[in-house]
Amino acid sequence: MAIARAPGHADAELKEVELSRTGKLWSYTTNHYEPPEPYMSPDPFVPYTVAAVELTDERMVVLGQLDDGIDAADLEVGQEMEIVLGTLYEDDENEYLVWKWRPTQPSDRSGAGAEAA
């Protein structure tokens, strides 16, 4: 497993810590531009939403893509979210998984995105 280390801390001892799987949506944004390499974008590029979720117990914010099939128009800041595994991309040999966020329950705005389309 590749681990990025902070400059000046290459020899620091790392400790694995289990984090909560749920939290509250703190913020989100939809990226309408294709990120540069090494990000693996689908061809053609499809916009995607990044959610910032505050883990209640840890009081830290974790970023991740919104899970497939979830419409950003249905999100509400403060709603409960849960982390799930999703596919970032696949090649001939592997499926590359990442964590993604999805609401634990539909928001009061659910369906709003469908009306706007």
Backbone hydrogen bonds in HBPLUS format (Angstrom, degrees):
<---DONOR---> <-ACCEPTOR-->    atom                        ^
c    i                          cat <-CA-CA->   ^        H-A-AA   ^      H-
h    n   atom  resd res      DA  || num        DHA   H-A  angle D-A-AA Bond
n    s   type  num  typ     dist DA aas  dist angle  dist       angle   num
A0009-HIS N   A0006-ALA O   2.97 MM   3  5.47 149.7  2.06 146.2 144.9     1
A0012-ALA N   A0009-HIS O   3.10 MM   3  5.20 164.2  2.12 109.7 114.6     2
A0083-ILE N   A0021-ARG O   2.84 MM  62  5.34 151.2  1.92 155.8 161.1     3
A0023-GLY N   A0081-MET O   3.05 MM  58  5.44 149.6  2.15 143.1 147.3     4
A0081-MET N   A0023-GLY O   2.74 MM  58  5.44 161.6  1.77 162.1 164.1     5
A0024-LYS N   A0054-GLU O   2.98 MM  30  5.32 149.0  2.08 146.7 145.0     6
A0054-GLU N   A0024-LYS O   2.85 MM  30  5.32 155.0  1.91 161.7 154.5     7
A0025-LEU N   A0079-GLN O   2.86 MM  54  5.48 162.3  1.89 153.6 158.2     8
A0078-GLY N   A0025-LEU O   2.72 MM  53  4.89 153.1  1.79 134.8 144.3     9
A0026-TRP N   A0052-ALA O   2.74 MM  26  5.44 159.0  1.78 155.4 161.4    10
A0027-SER N   A0052-ALA O   3.22 MM  25  5.12 151.4  2.30 138.0 140.5    11
A0052-ALA N   A0027-SER O   2.80 MM  25  5.12 172.8  1.80 153.8 151.3    12
A0029-THR N   A0050-VAL O   3.05 MM  21  5.57 152.1  2.13 150.4 159.2    13
A0050-VAL N   A0029-THR O   2.85 MM  21  5.57 163.2  1.88 169.9 168.5    14
A0031-ASN N   A0048-TYR O   2.76 MM  17  5.50 158.3  1.80 169.8 162.4    15
A0048-TYR N   A0031-ASN O   3.28 MM  17  5.50 143.6  2.42 139.0 146.1    16
A0039-TYR N   A0036-PRO O   3.18 MM   3  6.06 145.7  2.31 132.8 129.2    17
A0066-LEU N   A0049-THR O   2.73 MM  17  5.41 150.1  1.82 153.7 152.4    18
A0051-ALA N   A0064-GLY O   2.74 MM  13  5.52 168.0  1.76 167.9 164.1    19
A0064-GLY N   A0051-ALA O   3.04 MM  13  5.52 141.5  2.20 147.9 159.2    20
A0053-VAL N   A0062-VAL O   3.04 MM   9  5.38 174.5  2.04 142.3 142.6    21
A0062-VAL N   A0053-VAL O   2.87 MM   9  5.38 163.5  1.90 146.1 147.3    22
A0055-LEU N   A0060-MET O   2.81 MM   5  5.58 159.2  1.86 172.0 165.6    23
A0059-ARG N   A0055-LEU O   2.74 MM   4  5.43 134.8  1.95 148.8 160.0    24
A0101-TRP N   A0065-GLN O   2.84 MM  36  6.26 156.4  1.89 153.0 161.1    25
A0067-ASP N   A0101-TRP O   2.74 MM  34  5.42 159.5  1.78 156.1 150.9    26
A0070-ILE N   A0067-ASP O   3.25 MM   3  5.91 153.6  2.33 140.1 139.5    27
A0074-ASP N   A0071-ASP O   2.91 MM   3  5.58 161.0  1.95 119.9 126.2    28
A0075-LEU N   A0072-ALA O   3.09 MM   3  5.34 167.5  2.11 112.3 116.0    29
A0079-GLN N   A0076-GLU O   3.02 MM   3  5.70 162.1  2.05 144.9 144.9    30
A0104-THR N   A0080-GLU O   3.05 MM  24  5.75 162.3  2.08 130.3 131.8    31
A0082-GLU N   A0102-ARG O   2.78 MM  20  5.54 158.4  1.83 158.9 164.8    32
A0102-ARG N   A0082-GLU O   3.01 MM  20  5.54 149.6  2.10 151.6 161.3    33
A0084-VAL N   A0100-LYS O   2.81 MM  16  5.32 158.8  1.86 153.9 159.5    34
A0100-LYS N   A0084-VAL O   2.75 MM  16  5.32 153.2  1.82 158.1 164.8    35
A0086-GLY N   A0098-VAL O   2.87 MM  12  5.55 158.7  1.91 164.6 170.0    36
A0098-VAL N   A0086-GLY O   2.88 MM  12  5.55 157.9  1.93 158.7 165.9    37
A0088-LEU N   A0096-TYR O   2.71 MM   8  5.58 169.3  1.72 165.6 169.4    38
A0096-TYR N   A0089-TYR O   2.85 MM   7  5.49 171.1  1.86 173.1 176.1    39
A0091-ASP N   A0094-ASN O   2.93 MM   3  5.48 161.6  1.97 156.4 161.6    40
A0110-SER N   A0107-SER O   3.18 MM   3  5.29 168.1  2.20 106.9 110.4    41
A0112-ALA N   A0109-ARG O   2.77 MM   3  5.44 154.8  1.83 149.8 153.8    42
A0114-ALA N   A0111-GLY O   3.16 MM   3  5.22 124.4  2.49  95.4 109.0    43
A0115-GLU N   A0111-GLY O   3.29 MM   4  6.66 148.3  2.40 146.6 153.9    44
A0116-ALA N   A0112-ALA O   3.21 MM   4  6.47 147.4  2.32 144.0 152.5    45
A0117-ALA N   A0113-GLY O   3.24 MM   4  6.39 131.5  2.49 139.1 150.1    46
